[in-house]
Amino acid sequence: MKPRLVKGAFWLFSKLPLSAAHFFGAFFGYLVWFFPNKSRQVASTNIALCLPELEARAQHRLCRRALLETGKTLFETGPLWHLNPEHFDRLMVDEQGREAVDAAMATGRGVIMITPHLGSWEMGGHYCARHWQITNLYRPPRMRALEELIVAGRTRLGAGVAPTTAQGIRLLYQRLRAGGMVGILPDQDPGDSGGVFAPFFGIPANTMLLLGRLARKTGAAVFLGYCERLPGLAQGYRAYFTPAPAGIDDPDPVLAASALNRGVEQLVRMKPEQYQWGYRRFRTRPEGKQRIY
């Protein structure tokens, strides 16, 4: 019954104008902020750990704004998974840094696009699909009945998808060696065997090894990008791209992971209220270290 309810909710959201989805999403986010709950606790903890330079009042305000934006992220997914090309073009009102990505693609070496959980990553995937036919790595959902819905939504405007399996990883290598683009969300905990500890906002974070290996073995150019959700209820989105920090393909996995986290941190500082602070980024801790959550 639960997958049916989730599918029904996404179908209902998809019928809303995007402005209405953002309005209800912000209201939902306000409720998450107002009432004590785990998501608010995690977001507040992460902000205090990562941005200690902010006064307590500023941290509190950022937590509220971030949870409102997280609500928008949730509610906009339905409309964005049902976009047509014309509607997409109307919503994407600005872009920065695209020329450098175009130049890298023209070399035929392939491009790895790092897209953290910042702004609208669904819109970012659509943008890269429209311009560069990206293949995105994705983690299959725990409720397998939802996988068809997710894949259909994320491939609607031409993107390909590769699951986080051995077969999916091979597909990423194939796409890069053919001069294509692959997209990776880099700020998820990769589990016990898929990462190394590297600083993220000065805190050891279990960080994926895959991205550094892909860059080193294929020689692909690496960029970071995100789609900013512009202010107001119907202002649209701005795409932003920048080259990844030097060292992201370093043979030393800790140095490569540190460069990756440094790049993500730089993007987050540009628009901290649109980062997914409610994710337990520091769930896995170094041996002997106290749990955070």
MARTI-112617 format. One record per atom (N, C-alpha, C): z, x, y. Coordinates in steps of 0.001 Angstrom, whole numbers, plus 500000, padded with zeros to 6 digits. Layout:
<pts>
ZXY;...
</pts>
This chain:
<pts>
500000500820498796;500000500000500000;500000500860501262;500721502005501236;500829502836502427;499473503337502917;498585503880502038;497266504297502534;496497503165503201;496630501941502687;495947500804503302;496466500544504709;497783500680504880;498356500473506205;497857501533507183;497803502789506719;497335503870507591;495874503658507952;495053503328506957;493635503070507233;493476501898508200;494287500871507992;494219499718508880;494591500080510310;495613500938510454;496027501353511800;494915502136512487;494281503070511764;493201503847512364;492010502951512718;491739501975511860;490654501039512166;490973500255513429;492225499801513545;492626499049514732;492520499910515985;493030501181515897;492958502070517052;491508502324517458;490615502392516458;489217502711516747;488540501629517571;489089500419517542;488505499317518305;488967499319519756;489951500148520076;490461500191521434;489581501082522313;489406500735523567;488844501712524503;489762502931524544;489197504096524799;490004505311524789;491141505234525806;490878504625526956;491940504491527959;493109503683527414;492819502628526659;493886501815526066;494624502595524981;493879503367524183;494509504189523148;495474505193523774;495068505795524882;495947506740525566;497158506035526164;496981504830526680;498111504081527239;499141503780526149;498679503232525021;499622502907523941;500192504177523316;499370505249523264;499874506509522736;500976507085523595;500792507021524921;501828507510525821;503100506678525696;502947505371525530;504127504509525360;504858504858524065;504097505079522989;504707505477521720;505424506816521883;504772507771522564;505398509062522790;506676508950523602;506691508015524567;507905507798525354;509043507297524467;508733506419523536;509767505930522622;510305507072521759;509396507947521305;509842509092520507;510755509993521333;510446510136522608;511290510957523470;512614510266523794;512591508967523995;513779508251524481;514854508104523406;514435507819522164;515408507588521100;515604508858520268;516838509195519922;517078510399519110;516325510330517779;515621511395517439;514864511441516193;514514512892515904;513979513135514707;513684514491514271;512594515140515104;511550514398515447;510450514973516218;510930515457517581;511752514656518242;512276515075519543;513164516298519399;513956516321518341;514849517461518110;514051518747517892;512996518665517063;512185519849516784;511476520321518048;510882519379518799;510173519744520024;511124520408521020;512301519836521190;513279520392522124;513718521788521685;513925521958520388;514333523264519857;513245524305520079;511997523947519768;510888524892519927;510705525311521388;510790524354522289;510610524670523709;511724525594524202;512946525321523790;514066526173524196;513909527590523648;513414527720522424;513232529035521817;512072529795522455;510950529100522681;509723529765523110;509632529965524611;510296529114525372;510204529187526833;511601529248527450;512384530264527066;513762530341527581;513825530599529084;512692531052529663;512679531312531103;512748530028531915;512438528880531293;512520527601531994;513969527144532086;514333526572533209;515654525969533337;515764524768532403;516986524365532092;517218523273531149;516502521998531592;516515521717532888;515859520504533386;514350520571533161;513762521746533378;512323521914533176;511971521812531687;512823522338530832;512597522203529390;512648520737528974;513599520018529508;513740518589529199;512506517827529653;512019518126530841;510831517455531375;509584517793530548;509459519062530153;508323519473529331;508355518779527977;509530518643527386;509641517953526101;509155516513526224;509546515832527287;509104514447527482;507587514382527635;507034515242528479;505582515221528701;504823515569527421;505350516521526665;504673516928525427;504658515807524403;505751515057524295;505786513968523326;504882512818523754;504749512589525059;503773511592525528;502356512015525150;502047513303525301;500716513795524941;500505513754523433;501554514007522670;501442513904521214;501120512474520803;501730511503521476;501399510109521213;499940509808521515;499420510369522601;497999510187522913;497124510805521825;497527511979521351;496772512628520280;496671511729519059;497776511109518697;497789510230517532;496908509007517744;497049508350518872;496346507086519091;494867507287519422;494493508454519938;493088508672520263;492256509034519038;492920509349517927;492184509800516739;491202508741516257;491630507481516217;490736506416515774;489473506327516614;489605506200517956;488388506174518778;487526507428518648;488159508601518567;487373509829518504;486671509994517157;487219509428516104;486558509483514801;485403508485514706;485237507650515711;484140506672515713;483213506864516914;483246508038517522;482380508300518671;480912508335518270;480056507898519181;478626508168519033;478262509274520024;477113509922519870;476768511054520737;476767510719522222;476299509539522587;476230509175523992;477630509048524599;478532508445523865;479908508297524348;480570509662524461;480312510535523489;480859511894523560;480406512586524841;479131512493525151;478592513168526332;479234512649527619;479588511381527640;480241510835528834;481683511339528961;482336511542527829;483735511962527860;483904513449528157;482946514277527740;483057515715527950;482527516048529341;483443516155530296;483030516236531691;482995517661532226;483533518639531487;483535520009531992;483672520971530815;483222522213531019;483321523247529992;483435524605530664;484222525493530067;484398526833530590;484322527832529441;483503528853529609;483425529916528616;482376529727527548;481576528686527632;480588528421526593;479531529526526517;479173530100527653;478092531091527667;478396532271526755;479650532718526730;480020533848525879;479887533490524404;480222532249524060;480081531812522664;478605531729522289;477789531179523173;476343531122522921;475773532519522681;476206533492523493;475706534853523348;476120535449522008;477352535188521586;477816535695520298;477050535057519144;476784533751519243;476016533090518192;474597533647518109;474045534032519241;472669534533519269;472523535869518545;473610536599518348;473526537880517639;473326537707516142;473623536505515615;473469536256514194;474601536773513333;475703537237513959;476832537772513184;477836536693512787;477666535513513340;478615534448513072;479765534468514062;480446533327514173;481575533175515103;482704532424514396;483904532938514548;485116532241514103;485753531611515339;485908530293515314;486519529576516432;487945529198516057;488893529745516785;490314529443516572;490693528285517483;491130527186516906;491467526001517701;492891525560517370;493874526012518131;495272525629517847;495523524152518118;496730523713517774;497114522323518003;497485522133519475;496460522189520294;496604522127521739;495539521187522280;495936520270523158;494978519308523686;494474518401522579;493197518108522599;492582517239521588;491741518076520646;492317518456519494;491557519271518556;490467518464517857;490605517155517791;489515516344517241;488297516387518174;488542516283519470;487447516374520430;486848517781520422;487692518785520251;487196520144520162;486280520342518979;486624519737517851;485753519825516680;484411519163516920;484435518013517590;483176517338517921;482326518201518853;482972518820519837;482230519643520782;481501520779520050;482217521487519191;481611522603518462;480538522130517484;480708520931516952;479682520379516062;478401520086516831;478548519532518021;477378519176518820;476584520400519263;477284521485519550;476611522650520115;476293523733519079;477127523851518035;476959525002517143;477050524656515652;477135523395515293;477185522969513890;478290523694513120;479484523570513629;480641524249513063;481012523692511692;481599524531510850;482233524109509600;483722524358509741;484537523306509660;485966523404509915;486775523448508618;487694524379508573;488653524416507468;489686523319507683;489998522571506637;491002521516506774;491866521452505518;493090521019505733;494046520860504627;493957519423504117;493543519211502859;493462517842502332;494796517120502475;494778515837502811;496029515109503040;496795514887501743;498105514730501891;498940514438500720;498561513099500112;498232512133500969;497733510843500463;496229510983500254;495825511266499048;494426511583498779;493482510423499106;494031509220499136;493193508064499468;492690508118500903;493302508978501742;492887509084503139;491825510147503362;491530510935502333;490633512072502544;489237511616502983;488728510574502389;487401510092502761;487364509683504228;488428509026504694;488505508607506093;488497509819507023;489297510842506689;489396512034507537;488075512779507579;487463512985506429;486204513725506363;485112512985507137;485057511665506971;484041510888507680;484215510998509192;485469510939509652;485731511027511084;485379512379511661;485718513440510942;485523514783511477;484092515285511320;483307514657510490;481907515071510327;480950514128511048;481486513183511791;480661512120512388;479572512667513305;479882513730514054;478914514268515001;478268515555514510;478315515779513196;477555516890512636;478337518060512113;479646518058512201;480435519169511679;480422519159510155;480610520333509570;480877520430508149;482370520655507949;482841520446506734;484251520671506438;484379521502505166;485460522285505119;485759523109503950;487244522966503663;487628522503502475;489052522342502157;489727523700501967;491039523707502064;491812524940501882;491982525240500394;490861525466499736;490815525837498331;489961527094498207;489945527689497027;489115528881496818;487653528579497109;487201527417496700;485823527033496962;485566526874498462;486527526276499162;486377526111500600;486347527439501334;487173528389500918;487181529713501547;485855530420501313;485306530296500114;483988530903499848;482921530308500774;483022529013501027;482066528364501917;482157528952503326;483368529256503800;483513529859505126;482801531208505192;482996532029504162;482318533331504131;480799533139504146;480316532167503392;478874531919503351;478344531520504719;479064530656505402;478615530193506712;478579531365507715;479587532203507685;479620533324508617;478520534338508312;478291534627507056;477270535603506695;475863535079506995;475741533753507115;474457533164507509;474330533036509023;475328533550509764;475274533496511220;475817532225511818;476556531430511051;477083530172511544;478459530304512172;479047529167512465;480380529114513065;481343528397512130;482562528925512030;483616528246511279;484810528055512210;485543526975511991;486700526665512818;487973526641512000;489047527189512569;490325527286511868;491453526919512815;492340526044512364;493586525766513074;494591526843512647;495033527704513574;495760528904513170;497274528802513183;497824527708513712;499265527682513984;500018526744513045;499602526760511777;500342526069510726;501010527096509823;502146526742509267;502835527626508340;502036527704507046;501542528900506661;500695528996505467;501451529018504145;502773528899504193;503525528886502937;503979530277502525;504468530354501298;505131531573500835;504178532737500597;502922532477500233;502044533570499820;500851533795500728;500676532985501746;499458533078502545;499636533679503915;500804534279504194;501011534760505549;501936535955505638;502067536462506854;503010537524507183;503766537087508430;504915537687508653;505684537368509855;505175538194511026;504864537496512113;504392538131513332;504969537356514506;505198538027515631;505854537333516761;504973536269517394;505583535125517638;504958534033518380;505969533598519416;505686533837520688;506663533673521754;507920534505521471;507714535654520837;508818536569520567;509638536241519339;509258535210518590;510021534771517414;509165534993516177;509721535584515112;508925535792513892;508418534452513344;507112534360513174;506489533137512669;505597533490511490;505708532737510424;504850532938509257;503412532603509662;502540533606509642;501209533493510235;500133533804509205;499058533028509215;498021533135508199;497373534517508166;497025534947506945;496275536184506720;494770535942506721;494363534720506418;492952534419506189;492085534787507376;492524534470508580;491662534648509734;491319536122509953;492326536985509861;492068538407510013;491130538947508951;491289538468507737;490415538911506646;488974538466506884;488797537219507311;487448536724507603;486768537580508669;487502537854509746;486923538628510846;486579540045510400;487468540654509623;487256542043509206;486105542172508214;486012541261507271;485013541371506209;483619540935506645;483531540061507633;482217539551508037;481712540165509340;482617540733510143;482198541245511447;481889540160512461;482311538948512177;482046537830513087;482833537996514385;482264537491515471;482992537425516733;484055536330516628;485175536521517330;486277535568517253;486599535049518656;486673533735518781;487019533086520044;488175532122519819;488908531858520892;489883530782520916;489353529677521802;489637528435521423;489167527328522231;490055526100522095;490016525257523114;490708523973523031;490057522999523999;490313521716523790;489826520663524681;491019520062525416;491061520287526697;492128519729527515;491883518248527755;492914517459527589;492860516035527925;493161515913529416;492199515461530192;492348515455531638;493263514328532101;493873514462533272;494847513468533741;494232512090533918;495076511090533841;494621509711534014;494258509087532681;493932507807532725;493672507063531497;492226507156531028;491310507569531875;489908507587531452;489141508733532114;489806509902532230;489184511020532933;488343511913532018;488535511839530720;487736512639529814;488391513956529432;487552514948529071;488042516195528489;487315517385529100;488006518545529046;487414519813529467;487531520796528310;486403521381527891;486408522394526833;486596523777527445;487398524595526782;487691525940527276;487608526928526120;486900528055526343;486738529079525307;486974530459525901;487584531347525107;487849532706525549;487827533640524339;487366534880524503;487384535817523377;488799536077522884;488943536257521590;490249536538521007;490727537925521422;492034538161521418;492549539485521770;492061540562520807;491969541783521313;491616542915520467;492647543079519358;492179543503518187;493083543740517067;493187542606516086;492477541511516353;492600540364515468;491961540632514099;491120541682514017;490517542078512745;491099543393512227;492280543753512709;492905545018512310;493199545031510806;492983546168510137;493301546244508696;494781546013508396;495641546319509359;497075546046509190;497296544546509397;497721543813508370;497830542355508503;498830541910509562;499880542688509775;500866542302510796;500269542452512194;499512543526512421;498872543708513721;497824542627513970;497059542290512935;496054541236513081;496718539891513375;497786539581512646;498485538309512871;499152538283514243;499639539431514692;500261539501516017;499228539237517108;498021539790516938;496954539529517913;496592538051517916;496517537446516737;496217536016516641;497256535197517393;498527535447517129;499582534679517795;499599534928519296;499265536144519697;499225536453521122;498143535619521817;496996535475521162;495932534660521730;496312533196521819;496932532662520758;497367531267520777;498404531056521875;499337531994521989;500372531871523016;499761531828524414;498749532641524657;498093532636525961;497484531270526279;496869530636525277;496314529301525508;497420528280525766;498482528344524969;499564527373525117;500173527453526511;500317528647527033;500898528806528362;500005528202529448;498725528051529161;497826527427530128;498102525926530268;498491525292529155;498688523833529166;499824523477528207;501053523916528488;502143523757527513;502476522313527174;502249521393528114;502584519997527828;501650519373526798;500507519997526521;499590519450525524;499657520191524193;500684521004524000;500869521671522715;501733520802521806;501519520910520514;502259520108519537;503594520792519233;504520520666520162;505827521297519995;506649520649518890;506294519462518477;507052518771517444;506811519280516038;505913520265515865;505649520847514542;506674521936514259;507150521996513022;508171522983512648;507502524346512391;507085524974513484;506335526228513380;507161527343512757;508473527318512928;509338528377512421;510133527916511201;509505527050510410;510167526517509218;510505527633508226;509541528499507947;509771529623507036;510376530770507828;511492531302507348;512200532345508077;512196533646507276;512244534782507962;512400536062507253;513659536065506411;513643536810505357;514797536856504457;516056537257505215;517097536465505001;518371536744505645;518557536111506999;517506535515507555;517607534889508871;518044533433508736;518813532982509709;519322531611509713;518211530600509951;518300529468509303;517318528404509517;517397527894510944;516243527495511474;516163526995512853;516274525485512912;515683524794511947;515665523325511996;516652522732511000;
</pts>
